[in-house]
Amino acid sequence: MKTTNNTILITGGSAGIGFEMAKLFSEAGNRVIITGRNKERMDKAIAKLKNTTDIVSDVTNAEDVDKLVAQLQKDHPDLNVVINNAGNAHYYNMTDHGVNAFEKASEEILTNYLSIIRLNEKLLPLLKQQQEAAIVNVSSIVAFAARANTLPTYGASKAALHSYTNSLRIMLKNGPVKVFELMPPLVDTEFSAIIGGAANGIPPKQVAEDMLAAMENDKYEIHVGKTAEIHDNFFALAANAVLAMNGEL
């Protein structure tokens, strides 16, 4: 699909991968709208971007989502790309007593899975009106192989998103809306600092660049960096992929 002269919504666009996406797409001649919960962080991001507007909004809040959709329909009726990038992760050992695994998993499922279904459902009528449109769901390498020691339930939320994305792509195959899934490995962001992102993660700019190139070529599953290796291991022998992710192979 074309990667210029689009109107693009990026959730969680004030930092990390989302910010690099906004920067890359805005510099490529697109109109970009970013959302996030933190106004101060959004203001700092906007100051560094061109062709970009911001809307303070929480994707997990139903009222916020309704307001966001109404504003997009009113002010951006040409919206044709939605990038679901906002995410939530808890790093913990779910076998430890008192870690509240249920609450942590509930937050991750809401942010990383259910909120995406809600936003996509509400924006699909607008996307279907465009000549060419796209939904990009940002998944993860852990959708295929859980990182059990630190991200036990985050991986489950991303596996659910992967399955949903496959279904959505099939259901929309005969219309103007293309469905992409971006699956980064460990990335050097504030989000991943606690699990060694600074030392072992790839630059967020690389993720954004790989996504843009894949969209240009209608490559719907985007395996960035090490994700390609884990993906191949998973389908060759699923047990090996899990062992490799956890450093036991």
N, C-alpha and C positions, 0 to 999 in steps of 0.2 A: 504494500500500500504506500501511498505518498507519505512522506515524513516532513513536509513543509506546508505552510498555509493551512494548518489545522487549528482548532480550538480545543485545548487539552486541559482536563482536570487531573491534578495529581494530589491525592490525599497523602498526608504526612510529608508535605513537600518542603518543609522548612530546614531540614537537616539531612545528613547522610546521603543515601541513595536517592531519595526523593528530591533533595536540593540539586544534586548533580543532573538528574533527569530534567528538572526545570531549567537549569542553566543551558544544557545541551539543546533542548527543544526550542527554547526561546531564541538562542543564537542561530538556530536553523530556520528562523522565519515563521515560527508558530506563535499563536497567542496562548498564554499559559495562565491557568488559575491554580493556585496552591491552597490547600487547607491544612489546618493544624489546630491544636487546642491552646497553645501558648502564644498570646499576642506579642509578647516581647520578642520571642524567637522568630515569629513571623515577620515582624517589622525589620529585624536584622537581615533576614533572608531577602526580603523585597528590595532592600537597599543595595543588594549586590546583583540583582537580576534586572533584565530588561524585558519589555513586552509581557510583563507578569503582574497579575493582580492577586490579592489574597483575600480569603474569607475565613475568619476564625470559626471553626466548627469541629465538633467531636463526632466521629463516625459511629461511636457506640451509643450516642444519645439520639433517640427517635425524634424528639422535637427539633434538635439541631439539624438532623438529616432532612426533615420536611422543609425547614427554612432554607437550607442549602439548595435543595432541588427547586424550590419556588424561585429563588434568586437566579439560578442558572437558566431556568426556563424564561424568565423575564429579561435578564441582561445578556445572556449568552445563548440565544436560540440556535446558533450554529455549532454548538458543542458537538464534537464528533469523536473524541477520544477520551476515555476514562481509564486512568491508571490507579488501581487500588493498591497503594503502597503502604498505608498506615498499618502498623503492626505492634504487637505487644508480646514480650517474652519474659518468662520467669526462669531464673537459673537456680536450681535446687536439686536435692536428692529426695525423690518422692518416697523413699523407704524410711527416711528419718521420722521420728515421732513428732507430731505437732507442726508440720510444715504447711498444713492447710492446702494439700494438693488439690482438693476439690475446688476451692475458691480460686486458686491460681489457674487451673485448667478452665474454669468457667470464664474468667477474664480473657484468656487466650482464644477460646472458641468464639466468644462474642466479637472480639476485635478482628481476629484473623480469618474468620469464616462467616459467621452470621451477619455481621455488619456489611460485608461485601455483597452477600446475597441481597440484603435490603436495598443498598444503594444501587446496585445493578438493576434490580427490578423496577425501581422508581425512575431510573434514567433511560431504560430501554426504549420507552415510547419516543423520547426525543432523539435518541441515537438512530432509531429505525427510520426517522424522517430524512436523514442525511444521505447523500449520494454514496459516501464511503465512510465507514466508522469502525471503531475498534474498542474493545475492552482488554486491558492488560491486568491480569491478576498476578501480584508479586508473591510467589510461593518461596520455596527454599530447597536446598540440597537435602534437608532432613525430611522432606516429603517422601523420599525413597528409603532413607536409612536413618533411623532415630539416633540422635546423639544422647544416649541414655544417661550418661553421667551428669549432664548439665541442663539438657532441654527435653525432659521426658514427655511433657504434655504439649509443648510448643510444636514438636514434630507431629503430634497427632492432629493438631489444628491445621497444619500445612498439608498433611496427607488428605484431610477432608477437603481442603481447598483445591488440591490437585484433581481429585475425583470430580468435584463440582465443575471445575473448569472444563474438563473433558466432556461432560454432559452438556454444558452450555454451548460449547463449540459445535457439537453435533446438532443441537436444537436450532442454532442460528445459521447453519451452513448455507441455506438457500436465500439469505437476505444480505443486506449491506454491512452487517456488523461482524467483523472478524474478532476472534477470541485468541489472545496470546497468553502464555504463562511464562513468567520470568523466574528462573530458579537459580539464585546466586549461591555461591559457597560462603565461607566465612569472609566477611568484608570489614575493612578497617574503618569503623564508625564508632561514635560514642555508644551506640546501641549494643555493640558487641565487645566493648572494651573489657568487660568483666571476664570474658572467656578467651582473651588473647587476640582480639581483633587487630590491635596495633602491631603485634609481632608477626602474626601469621595470616592476616586477612589481605585480600586484594583491594586496590583502591576503588572507592565507590564510582569514580569516573569511568573505570573500565566496565562496570556493570551497565551504566547508562549507555556507553558507546556500543556495547554488544547488543543491547536491546534495540537501539535505533537501527543498527545494521540488519538485525533479524526481521524487524518490521518492514524494512525496505524490500526484503526478499520473501515476505510472507512465510517466514519460518516460525511456526506457532508455538513450539516448545523451545525455550531459549535456555540452554544449559551453559551457564557461565563458568569458566575456569574448571575447577576440580569436579563440579557437578556432572560434567560429561563422563568422567571416569566412574564416579559412583553410580550414575544412571546405567552405564553399560554393565557394571558389575551386578547391579540389581537384577537386570533382566537376564543376565547369563546365569547367575546363581545368587538369589536373594540373601542367603545366609552370609555369603562372603562380603556383600555390601555393608551389612550391619557390622560385621567384624572389622572391616576396614575403617568405617567411620569412628569406631571406638578404639582404634589403635591396637587391635588384637590379631591383625593379619599381616 
